[in-house]
Amino acid sequence: MKTFALAGLLMLCLAKISYAGQWQELGSTPEGNLISVLDTQIRKGAIITTRIRNDLSEPKLTENGSITRIEADLQINCSKKTVSPIRTFLFDDKGSAELSVNVRGGRDFIKKNEDSSFGMAIKELC
């Protein structure tokens, strides 16, 4: 019985954060990138967990292909106006997230400029 409970807990911990919602435009960065955030967030006290989208005005060329969109699951600490990326997804020109998935675990909260994508999310959601 303990084995099943532990297996269930492990599966829950490894599950991808799932959001159902629509993208809400926040505006553009000085570089011309369109920034959007899902209109669905998980709020727990001063911490908001959500997903942000960065549609690049110019594709970023890498050795693995062109990156045209970046999405990131992140936590925002509204009381401190800081952000902690959890996962970052890099999308190619076909809309596939095969280029990269970076797991940081949401441990370090950092300050961001107001005109950055994360700064815009902090300003809009807090």
Secondary structure as UniProt FT lines:
FT   HELIX           2..14
FT   STRAND          23..28
FT   TURN            30..31
FT   STRAND          34..38
FT   STRAND          42..44
FT   TURN            45..46
FT   STRAND          47..62
FT   TURN            63..64
FT   STRAND          65..77
FT   TURN            78..81
FT   STRAND          82..91
FT   TURN            93..94
FT   STRAND          100..103
FT   TURN            114..115
FT   HELIX           117..125
//
